[in-house]
């Protein structure tokens, strides 16, 4: 691998040349393959040459865990855009400061 190519690390997130984020989920040193999982849950396996060709660079892990779990907004059990009712009181407001 060239000095510019990132060595894969299990558990780290990367972005390929197409802008797709993925996590390295396994490395098989015996076969020289790297298994990755895209945010939507799709799995792929690359050999070392393909790893170099995708030009991976590290990125932060996504904060939203729902991508690989195929969760729809209605599966959250509530409207994520819905705010607390106007008459709702924060229980912590009862404490004296």
Secondary structure, 3 states (H helix, E strand, C coil): CCCCCCCCCCCCEEECCCCCEEEEEEEECCCCEEEEEECCCCEEEEEHHHHHHCCCEEECCCCCCCHHHCCCHHHHCCCCCCCCCCCCCCHHHHCCC
